[in-house]
Structure formats: C-alpha cells, structure tokens
Amino acid sequence: MLTLGVTFLVAVYLLGPDLISRWILGFVVPRKNLVQSRGEEVTRAVLWAAIPLIFAVLWAVSTGSLTRDGHVSDVQTVFSGLYDDKFFEAHRAEFFASLRPVFLMNLSLLTRLYGIVVGGSILLDVLILNYNSLRNALKPRWMKTVLATIVLPRASEWHVLLSGMLLPSREQVLRADVLTRSNALYQGQVEDKMLGADGGLLSLTLSEPRRFLREEFQREQAKGIEVGTEDFWKEIPGNLFVILGSDIANINLKYVEEKPLADKPSVEEIELLKRLLDRLKEPE
C-alpha cells in the first residue's frame, strides 16, 4: 500500500504539473525537440514542479489552511498505517480518522500547485504570442535576455526561427534561401511551416517562390562574362511552394523590408480624383 500511495503522490505532485504545462503550451507553440533519457525527463519534471510546489506550500502555510485542515500527527498516522500492517491493524480507527484531514491537506496544496502551474503556463503563452512586440519594446539588453531565457527554452527552435518571433519590426518579412540535397536553390517568403510532434521540421512553405538557374549561371561564368545572380532567378508558377524538411540541406534566413506603398496622394490629387469619380457617376 505504501508503494501505491507514494506512486500516486509522485504522479500528482511532480509529473502532473509538467504534463499540464506541456498541454497548455502546446496550444500556442510546438514544444522544443528534446532527446532525453527517462531519468533526465523525470529530473526535468521534478525541477519544473519544484518552484510552484514551494510557492504552493508557502501560500498554504501563510493562509493557515494546512493547520486548519489537519496536523502532522495525521500524516504520521496515515503513512505509518500504509507502511506497517501491524500498526494498521492496531490503530485502524485512528488511521481512517486521519485519512480525511490528510486528504484535505493534499487538496489544499494541489489546488494551489495546479493553479500556479496553469497560471504560469497561460502567462508563458501570452509572452510567446507577444514575444516580438515585447522584445522590440524592451530597451535594456538584460531585460531582453531575461525574456528570451523565460520564453525560448520551451519552444521548438524551428518555430522560433521560421515565425515572426525574432523579426526586428513589423515592417519586415522573413525570406529564405533553401538549398536542397539535390543542390537545387529556392527562394521565397516564409509563409508557413509544418512541425512534427517533437518540434522537428516536416515541411516549409514559401510564397513568391523562385528557383536559381545554376547551370545557366555557371555556363555564363565559364565564358568569362560578368553576370549578376539576380538575372538567373526564375519564378515558379503558383502562389505557394512546399519543400519537404527531409529534402532541405541548408536554409539561409534574412529579414527584408516590405516594399513600401506609393506615396500618399496630396489633397489636390484627392480632390481631382473625387471630381473624376463624380463625373463618371453622372448619367450620360
């Protein structure tokens, strides 16, 4: 019985918070790709649960809920009964009388523990969703470092690189030069990506896709003709171009300013356009 009780407590106090946090964060960002042994996973779960558990205990102690629900003697009686069958037989009435206080003490701690974990996970979701704006708004470098330390370790590296999280400003877009394993070079604006359950890159979707004509470029170079690389990019028909992650050998990412719109028309030009529209609306 002791083994069963300890296993249950380990699950709800140590492993449960990590599972809940992963589930909540999974709504916003793919989790980081971690290859860990079972021992490393348990250690990380313990560390992730330790801080909120400490705050939960301090919270319960400060409000007096633990002493109001039960006492240390109740805990000792329950664990002694679980550990020793002879003690259980001799103190059966005391054991069952102590079960309710121990249950209420654990309920008080678990309510606070999972409240802190859920609240912290939702806060992390908000930080991830607004990471770009917050990062650009923070001026001191140390504050940016703190923000990155809190947010980035929980996200997949591919999501961080291929989303707008690191864009210096909203006026910029993310473009990519993608070299495939067959030595084909593609270029386009990063439109979307598909990540696996472990955060690995499954596919990359480019808009405004172009392919570099490598053979033609090399032939012109062999003739000793000075040519620019821009002349050897050929547009690929279609709006979106999908490249499988398994075919990608290398990716070069760059932030590019979006093409600004034409200058705003002057007041005189607006008035002229209005008069022209009014004349078009007049019946013949």
Phi and psi restraints in degrees (value plus and minus 20) as a CYANA .aco file:
   2 LEU   PHI     -82.8   -42.8
   2 LEU   PSI     -62.2   -22.2
   3 THR   PHI     -81.9   -41.9
   3 THR   PSI     -62.2   -22.2
   4 LEU   PHI     -84.2   -44.2
   4 LEU   PSI     -61.6   -21.6
   5 GLY   PHI     -86.0   -46.0
   5 GLY   PSI     -64.1   -24.1
   6 VAL   PHI     -85.0   -45.0
   6 VAL   PSI     -60.6   -20.6
   7 THR   PHI     -81.1   -41.1
   7 THR   PSI     -62.0   -22.0
   8 PHE   PHI     -83.5   -43.5
   8 PHE   PSI     -64.0   -24.0
   9 LEU   PHI     -85.7   -45.7
   9 LEU   PSI     -59.9   -19.9
  10 VAL   PHI     -82.3   -42.3
  10 VAL   PSI     -60.8   -20.8
  11 ALA   PHI     -85.3   -45.3
  11 ALA   PSI     -66.5   -26.5
  12 VAL   PHI    -100.0   -60.0
  12 VAL   PSI     -48.3    -8.3
  13 TYR   PHI    -112.6   -72.6
  13 TYR   PSI     -53.0   -13.0
  14 LEU   PHI    -129.9   -89.9
  14 LEU   PSI     -66.4   -26.4
  15 LEU   PHI    -106.2   -66.2
  15 LEU   PSI     -53.5   -13.5
  16 GLY   PHI     -79.3   -39.3
  16 GLY   PSI     -68.1   -28.1
  17 PRO   PHI     -78.0   -38.0
  17 PRO   PSI     -58.6   -18.6
  18 ASP   PHI     -86.4   -46.4
  18 ASP   PSI     -62.2   -22.2
  19 LEU   PHI     -85.1   -45.1
  19 LEU   PSI     -61.6   -21.6
  20 ILE   PHI     -83.6   -43.6
  20 ILE   PSI     -64.2   -24.2
  21 SER   PHI     -85.1   -45.1
  21 SER   PSI     -60.7   -20.7
  22 ARG   PHI     -81.9   -41.9
  22 ARG   PSI     -61.8   -21.8
  23 TRP   PHI     -83.8   -43.8
  23 TRP   PSI     -64.0   -24.0
  24 ILE   PHI     -89.5   -49.5
  24 ILE   PSI     -63.6   -23.6
  25 LEU   PHI     -86.5   -46.5
  25 LEU   PSI     -46.8    -6.8
  26 GLY   PHI     -85.0   -45.0
  26 GLY   PSI     -38.9     1.1
  27 PHE   PHI     -90.3   -50.3
  27 PHE   PSI     -43.6    -3.6
  28 VAL   PHI    -129.2   -89.2
  28 VAL   PSI     -62.8   -22.8
  29 VAL   PHI    -163.8  -123.8
  29 VAL   PSI     119.3   159.3
  30 PRO   PHI     -83.1   -43.1
  30 PRO   PSI     120.3   160.3
  31 ARG   PHI     -92.5   -52.5
  31 ARG   PSI     138.3   178.3
  32 LYS   PHI     -85.0   -45.0
  32 LYS   PSI     123.9   163.9
  33 ASN   PHI     -96.5   -56.5
  33 ASN   PSI      86.5   126.5
  34 LEU   PHI    -139.9   -99.9
  34 LEU   PSI     107.2   147.2
  35 VAL   PHI    -128.2   -88.2
  35 VAL   PSI      82.4   122.4
  36 GLN   PHI    -151.0  -111.0
  36 GLN   PSI     134.2   174.2
  37 SER   PHI     -96.5   -56.5
  37 SER   PSI     149.5   189.5
  38 ARG   PHI     -81.2   -41.2
  38 ARG   PSI     -59.1   -19.1
  39 GLY   PHI     -84.5   -44.5
  39 GLY   PSI     -59.5   -19.5
  40 GLU   PHI     -87.7   -47.7
  40 GLU   PSI     -57.7   -17.7
  41 GLU   PHI     -83.7   -43.7
  41 GLU   PSI     -63.0   -23.0
  42 VAL   PHI     -84.5   -44.5
  42 VAL   PSI     -62.2   -22.2
  43 THR   PHI     -81.0   -41.0
  43 THR   PSI     -64.3   -24.3
  44 ARG   PHI     -84.5   -44.5
  44 ARG   PSI     -58.6   -18.6
  45 ALA   PHI     -84.9   -44.9
  45 ALA   PSI     -59.3   -19.3
  46 VAL   PHI     -84.4   -44.4
  46 VAL   PSI     -64.6   -24.6
  47 LEU   PHI     -85.1   -45.1
  47 LEU   PSI     -58.9   -18.9
  48 TRP   PHI     -86.3   -46.3
  48 TRP   PSI     -51.5   -11.5
  49 ALA   PHI    -109.4   -69.4
  49 ALA   PSI     -38.5     1.5
  50 ALA   PHI     -83.6   -43.6
  50 ALA   PSI     -66.7   -26.7
  51 ILE   PHI     -85.2   -45.2
  51 ILE   PSI     -71.9   -31.9
  52 PRO   PHI     -83.2   -43.2
  52 PRO   PSI     -49.5    -9.5
  53 LEU   PHI     -86.9   -46.9
  53 LEU   PSI     -60.2   -20.2
  54 ILE   PHI     -81.4   -41.4
  54 ILE   PSI     -65.6   -25.6
  55 PHE   PHI     -85.0   -45.0
  55 PHE   PSI     -55.7   -15.7
  56 ALA   PHI     -85.3   -45.3
  56 ALA   PSI     -61.9   -21.9
  57 VAL   PHI     -84.5   -44.5
  57 VAL   PSI     -66.4   -26.4
  58 LEU   PHI     -81.4   -41.4
  58 LEU   PSI     -58.9   -18.9
  59 TRP   PHI     -83.9   -43.9
  59 TRP   PSI     -66.6   -26.6
  60 ALA   PHI     -86.4   -46.4
  60 ALA   PSI     -58.7   -18.7
  61 VAL   PHI     -87.7   -47.7
  61 VAL   PSI     -62.6   -22.6
  62 SER   PHI     -85.1   -45.1
  62 SER   PSI     -52.1   -12.1
  63 THR   PHI    -106.7   -66.7
  63 THR   PSI     -30.1     9.9
  64 GLY   PHI      57.5    97.5
  64 GLY   PSI      -6.1    33.9
  65 SER   PHI     -90.5   -50.5
  65 SER   PSI     -52.7   -12.7
  66 LEU   PHI     -86.1   -46.1
  66 LEU   PSI     -68.4   -28.4
  67 THR   PHI     -90.1   -50.1
  67 THR   PSI     -45.1    -5.1
  68 ARG   PHI     -95.8   -55.8
  68 ARG   PSI     -54.3   -14.3
  69 ASP   PHI    -102.7   -62.7
  69 ASP   PSI     -52.8   -12.8
  70 GLY   PHI    -189.9  -149.9
  70 GLY   PSI    -192.2  -152.2
  71 HIS   PHI    -154.9  -114.9
  71 HIS   PSI     147.5   187.5
  72 VAL   PHI     -80.9   -40.9
  72 VAL   PSI     -54.1   -14.1
  73 SER   PHI     -82.6   -42.6
  73 SER   PSI     -53.3   -13.3
  74 ASP   PHI     -85.4   -45.4
  74 ASP   PSI     -62.1   -22.1
  75 VAL   PHI     -83.2   -43.2
  75 VAL   PSI     -63.2   -23.2
  76 GLN   PHI     -82.0   -42.0
  76 GLN   PSI     -61.7   -21.7
  77 THR   PHI     -84.1   -44.1
  77 THR   PSI     -63.8   -23.8
  78 VAL   PHI     -85.7   -45.7
  78 VAL   PSI     -67.2   -27.2
  79 PHE   PHI     -89.6   -49.6
  79 PHE   PSI     -52.9   -12.9
  80 SER   PHI     -85.6   -45.6
  80 SER   PSI     -59.6   -19.6
  81 GLY   PHI     -87.6   -47.6
  81 GLY   PSI     -54.2   -14.2
  82 LEU   PHI     -92.1   -52.1
  82 LEU   PSI     -52.7   -12.7
  83 TYR   PHI    -102.4   -62.4
  83 TYR   PSI     -58.5   -18.5
  84 ASP   PHI    -142.5  -102.5
  84 ASP   PSI      97.3   137.3
  85 ASP   PHI     -85.8   -45.8
  85 ASP   PSI     -55.2   -15.2
  86 LYS   PHI     -85.3   -45.3
  86 LYS   PSI     -60.7   -20.7
  87 PHE   PHI     -83.9   -43.9
  87 PHE   PSI     -59.2   -19.2
  88 PHE   PHI     -83.5   -43.5
  88 PHE   PSI     -63.4   -23.4
  89 GLU   PHI     -85.9   -45.9
  89 GLU   PSI     -55.6   -15.6
  90 ALA   PHI     -99.3   -59.3
  90 ALA   PSI     -45.7    -5.7
  91 HIS   PHI    -146.9  -106.9
  91 HIS   PSI      23.9    63.9
  92 ARG   PHI     -79.9   -39.9
  92 ARG   PSI     -65.6   -25.6
  93 ALA   PHI     -83.5   -43.5
  93 ALA   PSI     -63.8   -23.8
  94 GLU   PHI     -85.0   -45.0
  94 GLU   PSI     -55.7   -15.7
  95 PHE   PHI     -82.7   -42.7
  95 PHE   PSI     -70.7   -30.7
  96 PHE   PHI     -90.7   -50.7
  96 PHE   PSI     -49.0    -9.0
  97 ALA   PHI     -88.6   -48.6
  97 ALA   PSI     -50.6   -10.6
  98 SER   PHI    -104.3   -64.3
  98 SER   PSI     -35.0     5.0
  99 LEU   PHI     -81.5   -41.5
  99 LEU   PSI     -63.7   -23.7
 100 ARG   PHI     -83.9   -43.9
 100 ARG   PSI     -68.9   -28.9
 101 PRO   PHI     -79.0   -39.0
 101 PRO   PSI     -60.3   -20.3
 102 VAL   PHI     -85.8   -45.8
 102 VAL   PSI     -59.1   -19.1
 103 PHE   PHI     -82.2   -42.2
 103 PHE   PSI     -63.6   -23.6
 104 LEU   PHI     -86.7   -46.7
 104 LEU   PSI     -56.4   -16.4
 105 MET   PHI     -84.7   -44.7
 105 MET   PSI     -63.5   -23.5
 106 ASN   PHI     -87.7   -47.7
 106 ASN   PSI     -58.3   -18.3
 107 LEU   PHI     -82.3   -42.3
 107 LEU   PSI     -60.5   -20.5
 108 SER   PHI     -82.6   -42.6
 108 SER   PSI     -63.5   -23.5
 109 LEU   PHI     -89.1   -49.1
 109 LEU   PSI     -64.8   -24.8
 110 LEU   PHI     -86.4   -46.4
 110 LEU   PSI     -57.3   -17.3
 111 THR   PHI     -79.9   -39.9
 111 THR   PSI     -64.7   -24.7
 112 ARG   PHI     -90.5   -50.5
 112 ARG   PSI     -60.3   -20.3
 113 LEU   PHI     -80.5   -40.5
 113 LEU   PSI     -71.3   -31.3
 114 TYR   PHI     -92.6   -52.6
 114 TYR   PSI     -47.2    -7.2
 115 GLY   PHI     -84.3   -44.3
 115 GLY   PSI     -62.1   -22.1
 116 ILE   PHI     -86.9   -46.9
 116 ILE   PSI     -62.7   -22.7
 117 VAL   PHI     -84.0   -44.0
 117 VAL   PSI     -66.9   -26.9
 118 VAL   PHI     -83.9   -43.9
 118 VAL   PSI     -64.6   -24.6
 119 GLY   PHI     -82.5   -42.5
 119 GLY   PSI     -62.5   -22.5
 120 GLY   PHI     -85.3   -45.3
 120 GLY   PSI     -58.1   -18.1
 121 SER   PHI     -87.9   -47.9
 121 SER   PSI     -60.8   -20.8
 122 ILE   PHI     -84.4   -44.4
 122 ILE   PSI     -60.1   -20.1
 123 LEU   PHI     -81.4   -41.4
 123 LEU   PSI     -60.8   -20.8
 124 LEU   PHI     -83.5   -43.5
 124 LEU   PSI     -58.8   -18.8
 125 ASP   PHI     -79.8   -39.8
 125 ASP   PSI     -63.7   -23.7
 126 VAL   PHI     -84.1   -44.1
 126 VAL   PSI     -62.0   -22.0
 127 LEU   PHI     -84.1   -44.1
 127 LEU   PSI     -59.2   -19.2
 128 ILE   PHI     -86.7   -46.7
 128 ILE   PSI     -64.2   -24.2
 129 LEU   PHI     -84.2   -44.2
 129 LEU   PSI     -51.6   -11.6
 130 ASN   PHI    -131.0   -91.0
 130 ASN   PSI       1.7    41.7
 131 TYR   PHI     -80.5   -40.5
 131 TYR   PSI     -62.9   -22.9
 132 ASN   PHI     -81.6   -41.6
 132 ASN   PSI     -67.4   -27.4
 133 SER   PHI     -85.5   -45.5
 133 SER   PSI     -63.4   -23.4
 134 LEU   PHI     -84.9   -44.9
 134 LEU   PSI     -63.1   -23.1
 135 ARG   PHI     -82.3   -42.3
 135 ARG   PSI     -60.2   -20.2
 136 ASN   PHI     -95.0   -55.0
 136 ASN   PSI     -46.9    -6.9
 137 ALA   PHI     -99.5   -59.5
 137 ALA   PSI     -50.4   -10.4
 138 LEU   PHI     -94.6   -54.6
 138 LEU   PSI     108.4   148.4
 139 LYS   PHI    -111.8   -71.8
 139 LYS   PSI     -69.7   -29.7
 140 PRO   PHI     -83.6   -43.6
 140 PRO   PSI     117.5   157.5
 141 ARG   PHI     -84.2   -44.2
 141 ARG   PSI     -55.3   -15.3
 142 TRP   PHI     -86.8   -46.8
 142 TRP   PSI     -50.9   -10.9
 143 MET   PHI     -90.3   -50.3
 143 MET   PSI     -57.4   -17.4
 144 LYS   PHI     -84.7   -44.7
 144 LYS   PSI     -57.1   -17.1
 145 THR   PHI     -85.1   -45.1
 145 THR   PSI     -62.3   -22.3
 146 VAL   PHI     -83.2   -43.2
 146 VAL   PSI     -63.6   -23.6
 147 LEU   PHI     -82.0   -42.0
 147 LEU   PSI     -64.0   -24.0
 148 ALA   PHI     -85.7   -45.7
 148 ALA   PSI     -57.0   -17.0
 149 THR   PHI     -85.3   -45.3
 149 THR   PSI     -54.3   -14.3
 150 ILE   PHI     -97.4   -57.4
 150 ILE   PSI     -61.8   -21.8
 151 VAL   PHI    -110.6   -70.6
 151 VAL   PSI     -72.0   -32.0
 152 LEU   PHI     -84.2   -44.2
 152 LEU   PSI     -57.2   -17.2
 153 PRO   PHI     -81.6   -41.6
 153 PRO   PSI     -39.8     0.2
 154 ARG   PHI    -109.8   -69.8
 154 ARG   PSI     -27.7    12.3
 155 ALA   PHI    -128.5   -88.5
 155 ALA   PSI     133.0   173.0
 156 SER   PHI     -85.0   -45.0
 156 SER   PSI     119.4   159.4
 157 GLU   PHI     -78.8   -38.8
 157 GLU   PSI     -58.0   -18.0
 158 TRP   PHI     -87.1   -47.1
 158 TRP   PSI     -56.0   -16.0
 159 HIS   PHI     -86.2   -46.2
 159 HIS   PSI     -61.1   -21.1
 160 VAL   PHI     -83.4   -43.4
 160 VAL   PSI     -64.2   -24.2
 161 LEU   PHI     -94.1   -54.1
 161 LEU   PSI     -57.0   -17.0
 162 LEU   PHI    -122.1   -82.1
 162 LEU   PSI      -9.1    30.9
 163 SER   PHI    -133.4   -93.4
 163 SER   PSI    -194.2  -154.2
 164 GLY   PHI    -108.2   -68.2
 164 GLY   PSI      -5.9    34.1
 165 MET   PHI     -82.5   -42.5
 165 MET   PSI     -53.1   -13.1
 166 LEU   PHI    -125.3   -85.3
 166 LEU   PSI     -13.8    26.2
 167 LEU   PHI     -82.7   -42.7
 167 LEU   PSI     112.0   152.0
 168 PRO   PHI     -84.5   -44.5
 168 PRO   PSI     -48.8    -8.8
 169 SER   PHI    -175.3  -135.3
 169 SER   PSI     145.1   185.1
 170 ARG   PHI     -95.3   -55.3
 170 ARG   PSI     -33.9     6.1
 171 GLU   PHI    -101.7   -61.7
 171 GLU   PSI     -22.8    17.2
 172 GLN   PHI    -128.1   -88.1
 172 GLN   PSI     134.3   174.3
 173 VAL   PHI    -144.0  -104.0
 173 VAL   PSI     141.2   181.2
 174 LEU   PHI    -119.1   -79.1
 174 LEU   PSI     100.3   140.3
 175 ARG   PHI    -136.1   -96.1
 175 ARG   PSI     134.4   174.4
 176 ALA   PHI    -155.5  -115.5
 176 ALA   PSI     120.5   160.5
 177 ASP   PHI    -125.4   -85.4
 177 ASP   PSI      97.9   137.9
 178 VAL   PHI    -133.8   -93.8
 178 VAL   PSI     100.3   140.3
 179 LEU   PHI    -121.2   -81.2
 179 LEU   PSI     103.5   143.5
 180 THR   PHI    -110.1   -70.1
 180 THR   PSI     150.9   190.9
 181 ARG   PHI     -88.9   -48.9
 181 ARG   PSI     -36.9     3.1
 182 SER   PHI    -113.2   -73.2
 182 SER   PSI      -6.1    33.9
 183 ASN   PHI      47.0    87.0
 183 ASN   PSI       2.3    42.3
 184 ALA   PHI    -107.8   -67.8
 184 ALA   PSI     118.2   158.2
 185 LEU   PHI    -133.7   -93.7
 185 LEU   PSI     103.4   143.4
 186 TYR   PHI    -139.1   -99.1
 186 TYR   PSI     136.1   176.1
 187 GLN   PHI    -161.9  -121.9
 187 GLN   PSI     125.4   165.4
 188 GLY   PHI     154.5   194.5
 188 GLY   PSI     155.7   195.7
 189 GLN   PHI    -105.7   -65.7
 189 GLN   PSI     113.4   153.4
 190 VAL   PHI     -88.7   -48.7
 190 VAL   PSI      94.3   134.3
 191 GLU   PHI    -121.2   -81.2
 191 GLU   PSI     -59.9   -19.9
 192 ASP   PHI    -183.3  -143.3
 192 ASP   PSI     146.9   186.9
 193 LYS   PHI    -168.8  -128.8
 193 LYS   PSI     137.4   177.4
 194 MET   PHI    -141.1  -101.1
 194 MET   PSI     106.1   146.1
 195 LEU   PHI    -133.3   -93.3
 195 LEU   PSI     129.3   169.3
 196 GLY   PHI    -100.1   -60.1
 196 GLY   PSI     158.2   198.2
 197 ALA   PHI     -82.7   -42.7
 197 ALA   PSI     -47.0    -7.0
 198 ASP   PHI    -114.5   -74.5
 198 ASP   PSI     -12.2    27.8
 199 GLY   PHI      69.6   109.6
 199 GLY   PSI     -20.3    19.7
 200 GLY   PHI     -93.3   -53.3
 200 GLY   PSI     133.8   173.8
 201 LEU   PHI    -100.6   -60.6
 201 LEU   PSI      99.9   139.9
 202 LEU   PHI    -115.3   -75.3
 202 LEU   PSI     -59.7   -19.7
 203 SER   PHI    -178.0  -138.0
 203 SER   PSI     138.1   178.1
 204 LEU   PHI    -149.3  -109.3
 204 LEU   PSI     110.3   150.3
 205 THR   PHI    -129.6   -89.6
 205 THR   PSI     105.9   145.9
 206 LEU   PHI    -133.1   -93.1
 206 LEU   PSI     119.4   159.4
 207 SER   PHI    -122.5   -82.5
 207 SER   PSI     140.4   180.4
 208 GLU   PHI      31.6    71.6
 208 GLU   PSI      30.8    70.8
 209 PRO   PHI     -92.8   -52.8
 209 PRO   PSI     125.3   165.3
 210 ARG   PHI    -159.2  -119.2
 210 ARG   PSI     132.2   172.2
 211 ARG   PHI    -140.7  -100.7
 211 ARG   PSI     119.1   159.1
 212 PHE   PHI    -105.5   -65.5
 212 PHE   PSI     107.4   147.4
 213 LEU   PHI    -103.8   -63.8
 213 LEU   PSI      65.6   105.6
 214 ARG   PHI     -86.7   -46.7
 214 ARG   PSI     -64.7   -24.7
 215 GLU   PHI     -82.8   -42.8
 215 GLU   PSI     -64.4   -24.4
 216 GLU   PHI     -82.0   -42.0
 216 GLU   PSI     -60.9   -20.9
 217 PHE   PHI     -83.6   -43.6
 217 PHE   PSI     -62.8   -22.8
 218 GLN   PHI     -88.3   -48.3
 218 GLN   PSI     -54.2   -14.2
 219 ARG   PHI     -85.5   -45.5
 219 ARG   PSI     -61.7   -21.7
 220 GLU   PHI     -86.3   -46.3
 220 GLU   PSI     -58.5   -18.5
 221 GLN   PHI     -84.2   -44.2
 221 GLN   PSI     -58.4   -18.4
 222 ALA   PHI     -84.1   -44.1
 222 ALA   PSI     -46.3    -6.3
 223 LYS   PHI    -100.2   -60.2
 223 LYS   PSI     -23.7    16.3
 224 GLY   PHI      60.7   100.7
 224 GLY   PSI      -4.8    35.2
 225 ILE   PHI    -110.3   -70.3
 225 ILE   PSI     111.0   151.0
 226 GLU   PHI     -99.3   -59.3
 226 GLU   PSI      98.9   138.9
 227 VAL   PHI    -150.8  -110.8
 227 VAL   PSI     133.2   173.2
 228 GLY   PHI    -114.6   -74.6
 228 GLY   PSI     125.8   165.8
 229 THR   PHI     -87.2   -47.2
 229 THR   PSI     -46.9    -6.9
 230 GLU   PHI     -82.9   -42.9
 230 GLU   PSI     -46.4    -6.4
 231 ASP   PHI     -94.4   -54.4
 231 ASP   PSI     -29.3    10.7
 232 PHE   PHI    -132.2   -92.2
 232 PHE   PSI      -2.2    37.8
 233 TRP   PHI    -115.3   -75.3
 233 TRP   PSI     105.7   145.7
 234 LYS   PHI    -132.4   -92.4
 234 LYS   PSI     108.7   148.7
 235 GLU   PHI     -88.1   -48.1
 235 GLU   PSI     120.1   160.1
 236 ILE   PHI    -115.6   -75.6
 236 ILE   PSI     107.6   147.6
 237 PRO   PHI     -78.6   -38.6
 237 PRO   PSI     119.2   159.2
 238 GLY   PHI      94.4   134.4
 238 GLY   PSI     141.1   181.1
 239 ASN   PHI    -108.9   -68.9
 239 ASN   PSI     -52.8   -12.8
 240 LEU   PHI    -148.8  -108.8
 240 LEU   PSI     125.4   165.4
 241 PHE   PHI    -150.7  -110.7
 241 PHE   PSI     103.3   143.3
 242 VAL   PHI    -125.4   -85.4
 242 VAL   PSI     109.5   149.5
 243 ILE   PHI    -138.0   -98.0
 243 ILE   PSI     107.2   147.2
 244 LEU   PHI     -88.7   -48.7
 244 LEU   PSI     121.1   161.1
 245 GLY   PHI     -81.1   -41.1
 245 GLY   PSI     -53.1   -13.1
 246 SER   PHI     -89.1   -49.1
 246 SER   PSI     -39.0     1.0
 247 ASP   PHI    -110.9   -70.9
 247 ASP   PSI     -28.3    11.7
 248 ILE   PHI    -104.8   -64.8
 248 ILE   PSI     106.3   146.3
 249 ALA   PHI    -118.3   -78.3
 249 ALA   PSI     -54.7   -14.7
 250 ASN   PHI    -177.9  -137.9
 250 ASN   PSI     128.4   168.4
 251 ILE   PHI    -151.9  -111.9
 251 ILE   PSI     110.4   150.4
 252 ASN   PHI    -132.0   -92.0
 252 ASN   PSI      99.7   139.7
 253 LEU   PHI    -125.8   -85.8
 253 LEU   PSI     123.8   163.8
 254 LYS   PHI    -168.3  -128.3
 254 LYS   PSI     127.1   167.1
 255 TYR   PHI    -114.7   -74.7
 255 TYR   PSI     106.0   146.0
 256 VAL   PHI    -144.4  -104.4
 256 VAL   PSI     115.8   155.8
 257 GLU   PHI     -87.3   -47.3
 257 GLU   PSI     113.3   153.3
 258 GLU   PHI     -85.3   -45.3
 258 GLU   PSI     126.4   166.4
 259 LYS   PHI     -83.2   -43.2
 259 LYS   PSI     102.3   142.3
 260 PRO   PHI     -87.2   -47.2
 260 PRO   PSI     130.1   170.1
 261 LEU   PHI     -89.6   -49.6
 261 LEU   PSI     141.9   181.9
 262 ALA   PHI     -79.3   -39.3
 262 ALA   PSI     134.1   174.1
 263 ASP   PHI     -75.1   -35.1
 263 ASP   PSI     124.8   164.8
 264 LYS   PHI     -83.2   -43.2
 264 LYS   PSI     119.0   159.0
 265 PRO   PHI     -86.0   -46.0
 265 PRO   PSI     129.8   169.8
 266 SER   PHI     -95.2   -55.2
 266 SER   PSI     151.7   191.7
 267 VAL   PHI     -82.8   -42.8
 267 VAL   PSI     -59.9   -19.9
 268 GLU   PHI     -83.5   -43.5
 268 GLU   PSI     -61.7   -21.7
 269 GLU   PHI     -85.3   -45.3
 269 GLU   PSI     -57.7   -17.7
 270 ILE   PHI     -84.1   -44.1
 270 ILE   PSI     -63.0   -23.0
 271 GLU   PHI     -84.1   -44.1
 271 GLU   PSI     -60.4   -20.4
 272 LEU   PHI     -83.3   -43.3
 272 LEU   PSI     -62.8   -22.8
 273 LEU   PHI     -82.8   -42.8
 273 LEU   PSI     -59.7   -19.7
 274 LYS   PHI     -82.7   -42.7
 274 LYS   PSI     -62.6   -22.6
 275 ARG   PHI     -85.3   -45.3
 275 ARG   PSI     -58.5   -18.5
 276 LEU   PHI     -84.2   -44.2
 276 LEU   PSI     -62.1   -22.1
 277 LEU   PHI     -84.2   -44.2
 277 LEU   PSI     -58.8   -18.8
 278 ASP   PHI     -84.5   -44.5
 278 ASP   PSI     -59.2   -19.2
 279 ARG   PHI     -86.8   -46.8
 279 ARG   PSI     -56.3   -16.3
 280 LEU   PHI     -86.4   -46.4
 280 LEU   PSI     -51.2   -11.2
 281 LYS   PHI     -99.1   -59.1
 281 LYS   PSI     -36.3     3.7
 282 GLU   PHI     -87.9   -47.9
 282 GLU   PSI     118.9   158.9
 283 PRO   PHI     -88.7   -48.7
 283 PRO   PSI     125.4   165.4
